[in-house]
């Protein structure tokens, strides 16, 4: 009887355990079902009941932890995931779940330890690899992130997410060719995976496979029309294909869908900036920063826009902010260094470089700008030694703008150490600005010919005689680029009664009105009525006054060398205006134009070789002769070499012509140059120096490169008495 009783008791306990297990499984199944249907409240109630009754199961702990994680009750989630790991250490799901919550709490180092522990316990559980790689990407450790993604693919070569993520990491590591391979492998598995198509489009954009990239992105958008990243990436490709309106539409569409999409704001700002719409560009780039205060590229882009808007102190602060976000952000350092050098803040540049000498990430930037400082201080041997230490690989792979700047710096250094052939090769490389692809030198040649046609029209010459004089006629400082206009500009603006507007497109704005409002070509100036001329004259004078910073000035000078070409219009509007025509030895002028890195436009695209610069010089001077003959102009010539030889005598001649008395502040022009901040010409570093003669007859060092240009220039040597 005793034995029978024991068997009965054992059987009873077994039945009770099975019943409890069945009830437990039923409750768990019910909770899981509710959870999968999104009925979180019901699932939560059952999960908590099970936990309160100490009924533990990894599914319960993980799912309940996930719910608390979604509800941002992170401490409860951490407790549950830790309980799962403690009670079920071989269950892999809890480890990455715990890591994700720790990341949300900003505890990335502990999260990484948890994930490494998970990989050690279960090397085949792929989720741990992907989360760990994501952490490393956010930390900027792309090499290690790629390592873990490759490990994941060794386990499962068909893991499409790992393939795409590795492609993205390789792209961000500067290896777009390898990135292309992995992204295309992902699309072999699923050709309709829009995330892979979106990232492949970005990679193909970097590889300049624009048509193929556009196809990928349009396919991604056909699958997911609301993909803001696909729209953004398509905008980038369309921008590179010069389809600016379509690119702008893509960026704006992305912003419409996602109002806080900082990347699209930044890219739209860059596009608008390239089109000259600086105020709107400024606005959108500021929004990019507002939505993402850690967006270092947007800070640099906004800084560049501020420079174009002459807001130099704001630009400096933006570059410094980008560096504060990322101490190794070389792009920000390059822009900051260039700002200091361009605005002649050499002491600031020196101090900043000295404070960064231990930063190994910007060693080439430091070397390049230290070389420039030595050049500016006339220590040419040191400059040469420093520029030669810059890595060839760095030069080849650096952003295009810095590459051009490097060759320009190096060219002038090589010239000073008398390596003229090497200098010439460097100058040629400094002219390889890709922006020139958007411009055509023939357009400017046609522009000159169009203006010149007015002289053959009797109606124009007759109208010229009828034009009324204005009491407020400005002075026009013209000539040819690199003929001493910036030096003369800086000297004259040092006079308290004179203000100079440097290369503001005032006459160009008048031209636009003639074309758009009056519907005339620039060779039809004779068709403008006296009322039309009054309107244009008043428009010009209004913007002239608005652009003048020295409101007490009695003489306003509009300085724009190539406005020599526009003299028929200038003379028609202001027949009594005074004109200062600058000139310099034709060979030195052409050489200097070739040596400068101008901002590309149709006119400047003629300066990319000695021969093309000589041709445009010849045409401009021939046009000037025609204007002298047929237009009644009140002008004085300013010969650069005379200014250098006898400063006082030459400047007094110019002041007498302007009916302005001598002022001793004229001789403080270097201080004026320092105070100006940004000077909108390549002469910014030269006008702060004492007058020097080294630029006179410099062309003789490069005489052999003029063999195809003598026919254009020799006649002008004779004409200008050189």
ABEGO torsion letter per residue (X at the ends): XAAAAAAAAAAAAAAAAAAAAAAAAAAAAAAAAAAAAGBAAAAAAAAAAAAAAGBBBAAAAAAAAAAAAAAGBAAAAAAAAAAAAAABAABAAAAAAAAAAAAAAGBAAAAAAAAAAAAAABAABAAAAAAAAAAAAAAGBAAAAAAAAAAAAAABAABAAAAAAAAAAAAAAGBAAAAAAAAAAAAAABAABAAAAAAAAAAAAAAGBAAAAAAAAAAAAAABAABAAAAAAAAAAAAAAGBAAAAAAAAAAAAAABAABAAAAAAAAAAAAAAGBAAAAAAAAAAAAAABAABAAAAAAAAAAAAAAGBAAAAAAAAAAAAAABAABAAAAAAAAAAAAAAGBAAAAAAAAAAAAABAAAAAAAAAAAAAAAAAAGBAAAAAAAAAABBAAAAAABBAAAAAAAAAAAAAAAAAAGBAAAAAAAAAAAAABAAAAABBAAAAAAAAAAAAAAAABAAAAAAAAABBBBAABBBBBBEBBGAGAAAAAAAAAABAABBBBBGBBAAAAAAAAAAAAAGBBAAAAAABBAAAAAAAAAAAAAAAAAABABAABABBBBBBAAAAAAAAAAAAABAABBBBBBBBBAAAAAAAAAABBBBBBAAAAAAABAAAAAAAAAAAAAAAAAAAAABBBBBBBBBAAAAAABAAAAAAAAAAAAGBBBBAAAAAAAAAAAAAEBBABAAAAAAABBBBAAABGAAAAAAAAAAAAAAAAAAAAAAAGX
